[in-house]
Amino acid sequence: FVHSVQQALGGREMSPSCTSEAHALVYQALDQVLTDKVVTPGTPRAIFAAVDTLRFCSAPAEQVRQAEDISVQIHKLQSALQQSNERQADSALGDLKGMAAQWLETRIQSRH
């Protein structure tokens, strides 16, 4: 598996662009979910790839944990939507909105 991630990243390791790509994937997934209020089929896969990339690039543990938490929350939203549970879906969307703000803050802080 590590080999496939390395191939996807063009063989790069431990570079700022390595984690930048993962950060962008997470943010794009969050933006899509929060804008459309739906989880498209590729969204969970994109988040999983971002988490794997963060691990592969030796990103700080806090960033990996945040991405994992976002993945779990997207799964909760997907489940709530499939069950037509509006209350749980609204709760998940609210949590994801806060996580998106936190994700951006983490990204800004990691650049300084």
CORDAWO-V697616 format. One record per run of one state. SS is the DSSP state (H for helix, E for strand, C for the rest). FROM is the first residue (numbers start at 0). TO is the last residue. If there is no record, write none. Layout:
# CORDAWO-V697616
ss:SS from:FROM to:TO
ss:SS from:FROM to:TO
This chain:
# CORDAWO-V697616
ss:C from:0 to:0
ss:H from:1 to:7
ss:C from:8 to:14
ss:H from:15 to:35
ss:C from:36 to:39
ss:H from:40 to:55
ss:C from:56 to:59
ss:H from:60 to:81
ss:C from:82 to:84
ss:H from:85 to:109
ss:C from:110 to:111
